[in-house]
Amino acid sequence: MANWATLIQNCVSKKPNHQLTRLYLLSFTTFLCTIFYLLGLWHHAPPSLPAAAITTITTTHPNCLNSNPTLNFSATHFPPDPDASRDFHAPPCAASLSEYTPCEDVQRSLKFPRENLIYRERHCPTEEELLRCRVPAPFGYRVPLRWPESRDAAWFANVPHKELTVEKKNQNWVRFEGDRFRFPGGGTMFPRGADAYIDDIGKLIDLKDGSIRTALDTGCGVASWGAYLLSRDILAVSFAPRDTHEAQVQFALERGVPALIGVLASIRLPYPSRSFDMAHCSRCLIPWGQNEGIYLNEVDRVLRPGGYWILSGPPINWENHWNGWKRTRESLKEEQDGIEKVAKSLCWKKLVQKGDLAIWQKPTNHIHCKITRKVYKNRPFCEAKDPDTAWYTKMDICLTPLPEVNDIREVSGGELPKWPQRLKSVPPRISSGSLKGITGKMFKENNELWKKRVAYYKTLDYQLAERGRYRNLLDMNAYLGGFAAALIDDPVWVMNTVPVEAEVNTLGAIYERGLIGTYMNWCEAMSTYPRTYDFIHGDSVFSLYQNRCKVEDILLEMDRILRPEGSVILRDDVDVLLKVKSFTDAMQWESRIADHEKGPHQREKILFAVKQGAVFYVAAVEFFMQIASMNSTTLRHATRGCVASATGDSSDVATCNGALAMQAGVAGQTSASLRVAAAFAGAAVKGENASSLGDLGSSNTCAFVLATASFRFVLLFLQLLHFIFLATASFSFSCNCQRFHFKAIVRAFELVSVLFWWI
């Protein structure tokens, strides 16, 4: 009886939960404020006019219609169609779709042939297969670390995959430590780290004089090569398929390194010809010498005249590694001979092979190559095909011809200045007249225009102005890359996309400036993981895609690739933006329309929006609801176990014990009540007398224990609601160039609640 009294006394004397009390007070205060506000509106509402008064006013109003017959009373701005946004509903997708990539969906890819890896190419869903929901963030998602810290670490919750930490454990790709991943900079072919590996390359070719600015990394791993090139002012685009190396591109993006999902299979890479100064493969497992050298032929297309191709790993230095690679000398020699043969057919020159590195160089023009073609009849030149077309365009085995030159010392397409002068110099594609309608003067004016626009953007979005807040940026309609060029001094990189529907293909000029980008059709999904970009910019995107695809489909794709609390700035006609805003409001984005930088009299306006983090909390609620379901199961089994202790049925007691153990593991619940219940069930399973635990053996005590556990579960759920409210309220955004922190408002309400309580 003493134990029973002690339990009751402990329960009664239990300290109150201050967080729960604050939540009640806050809710009560909010309710009172709302009631008094509505009463105030009702009390001060103007009296309604009688019908007679309305008639009198109407009939006695002077007629001014004929005072100025030239006045135009027609509407100049038209509101969006209310039915379109009213019918639009985009609920959160299931939590299992947190890494959904529509055009690289694993299940859909199995429907396509495996020959030449065609099944790993882009295969986008049809109109009927589109998922019109918002992809959620994984449970525990956090804002990524800032650059340069993100180069070496990333939150585990953001990319919850440990496969590479096990599979590549001895190669120092990635390590799991506590709540984050660490990237030591290692790789399969650079055990001393990517920095030392790049230094070895720098001893063979010059990486410091500014002649090499853009690079392509095929089969990138976790993109350590590209990450460490950034400190040398070299901007690398890394790509890899979504394959057994789970999330390697996602790791790269989380680190703040440019990357895309892609594969060398049957279609061209989504880049124009003569884009990259350097291409790299470190044990990327691409069969360069097979299929008539079609993959190396594609590298030749995107490589600039005089550009370098670097290969490390099999079969390079096979004489020393054949045994470790578990291959025969003959097969490795045959593989290297095949690569050498293809490189020779492309008119490449092998500069050097030293240790595990081999480097080839593409010729600066094709004068000598055309002469050898007449003699050896090897790999013909392509005819009547635009080398810059690269959107679902099939790869060729023919050699992409370089622009004509008059002298063997001349660089085809024009010689580029060294970085950083290259950024502001007129690209050769413009100076040569290859881009119709664009002149050097227009290029320089465009540069100055975007300097002013970006400065204005930073007054609208304080996060863009905050140095280091953003890292991964996307320009949906880049034109000449002016937006990216204006941000060159900020610690960001911009993926410049040129829509395939654009009148002029300007992506080649963007690469000639030393920037990076890709082709894109915004009626489809982008080849990247969810939550890739911190900031998205779009200039006249929705005007371009009018009558091509639905506004909501483009916005849902933007929502997929935008990180929680990321920002969007869209420039377009005011009527278009009004329609877009009606959809962003339905998607629970915080958005507003601002004036043009030249003033309010411009039809072009600016839509500024911030993506809320609400989808994450939906996933969190779903997770905790699963725990709650587990809790209810545990209580049912515990009840059966308590009854079984009296009847001697050990099977139900065993079930009770297992459920309690599962509860402790899943929910982390270590309350005294559950420990007592677990001990009680364990004693029953062992055949011990329940009374050996004291008065806890009685059925009344067991019911009390279960009631206490139930109360704690309810309390846990209420605390979860409190956490969601505070976390959501802590979101901050910019409005009229000022910062509003709702967390401070919440604290103020809590102080008012305490004051009410004290009174």
Order of alpha helices (4+ residues) and beta strands (2+ residues): alpha-alpha-alpha-alpha-alpha-beta-alpha-beta-beta-alpha-beta-alpha-beta-alpha-beta-beta-alpha-beta-alpha-alpha-beta-beta-alpha-alpha-alpha-alpha-alpha-beta-alpha-beta-alpha-beta-beta-alpha-alpha-beta-alpha-beta-beta-alpha-alpha-alpha-alpha-beta-beta-alpha
